[in-house]
Amino acid sequence: KAGVTQTPRYLIKTRGQQVTLSCSPISGHRSVSWYQQTPGQGLQFLFEYFSETQRNKGNFPGRFSGRQFSNSRSEMNVSTLELGDSALYLCASSIGRGTGELFFGEGSRLTVL
Amino acid sequence: AQSVTQLGSHVSVSEGALVLLRCNYSSSVPPYLFWYVQYPNQGLQLLLKYTTGATLVKGINGFEAEFKKSETSFHLTKPSAHMSDAAEYFCAVSDRRTGNQFYFGTGTSLTVIP
């Protein structure tokens, strides 16, 4: 069974640009969550999608957005990139909500110059 | 609100020695508790979890953790460290109300000395 797949794995952008990251969950998983990991702030929750609807949102500015498609694949978008957005963005999938287990992808490492 | 505190950002042990990584949590409702491991340039892998039932939880690679409600702790242990255990370890808490919004500790980097 394939795991959570995130693309791209690495990318470099400049300030002011926007970026879209993609996540394909494990087959049969309907919940996708996104986390930002930085050395200073650690792992922080961005948002959770279930059945194409955002169910939870963390404390991030509106420049961070996401969506989920009918096949449960998810994308997150960051607009008007800032240097502080440089981070490892991790996607996690779960069969449902509150089931008590997340399966993480390997992440997309974003560097903003 | 929920939160996790991991005592010790860096822990070093000798190969074959006991591994003890500490985690304390704060939660106003019965928590779900997790330990994840992260190797360089990789995502997080679940080691073990506590949701309900037996408070001593066994995970992969010989790790185990005990949920102690009175101490609000969920410490991770392994009787004998192996070189391959060197990694970053994260404790996390969630509950049924918050869906898949997990609160992570700041992590503990484990070094195993040969």
Boltz contact constraints between the chains, C-beta under 6 A:
constraints:
  - contact:
      token1: [A, 31]
      token2: [B, 100]
      max_distance: 6.0
  - contact:
      token1: [A, 33]
      token2: [B, 100]
      max_distance: 6.0
  - contact:
      token1: [A, 42]
      token2: [B, 106]
      max_distance: 6.0
  - contact:
      token1: [A, 43]
      token2: [B, 104]
      max_distance: 6.0
  - contact:
      token1: [A, 45]
      token2: [B, 101]
      max_distance: 6.0
  - contact:
      token1: [A, 48]
      token2: [B, 99]
      max_distance: 6.0
  - contact:
      token1: [A, 48]
      token2: [B, 100]
      max_distance: 6.0
  - contact:
      token1: [A, 55]
      token2: [B, 99]
      max_distance: 6.0
  - contact:
      token1: [A, 56]
      token2: [B, 99]
      max_distance: 6.0
  - contact:
      token1: [A, 56]
      token2: [B, 101]
      max_distance: 6.0
  - contact:
      token1: [A, 90]
      token2: [B, 43]
      max_distance: 6.0
  - contact:
      token1: [A, 94]
      token2: [B, 100]
      max_distance: 6.0
  - contact:
      token1: [A, 97]
      token2: [B, 99]
      max_distance: 6.0
  - contact:
      token1: [A, 97]
      token2: [B, 100]
      max_distance: 6.0
  - contact:
      token1: [A, 98]
      token2: [B, 96]
      max_distance: 6.0
  - contact:
      token1: [A, 98]
      token2: [B, 99]
      max_distance: 6.0
  - contact:
      token1: [A, 100]
      token2: [B, 32]
      max_distance: 6.0
  - contact:
      token1: [A, 100]
      token2: [B, 51]
      max_distance: 6.0
  - contact:
      token1: [A, 104]
      token2: [B, 43]
      max_distance: 6.0
  - contact:
      token1: [A, 104]
      token2: [B, 44]
      max_distance: 6.0
  - contact:
      token1: [A, 105]
      token2: [B, 43]
      max_distance: 6.0
  - contact:
      token1: [A, 106]
      token2: [B, 42]
      max_distance: 6.0
  - contact:
      token1: [A, 106]
      token2: [B, 43]
      max_distance: 6.0
  - contact:
      token1: [A, 107]
      token2: [B, 43]
      max_distance: 6.0
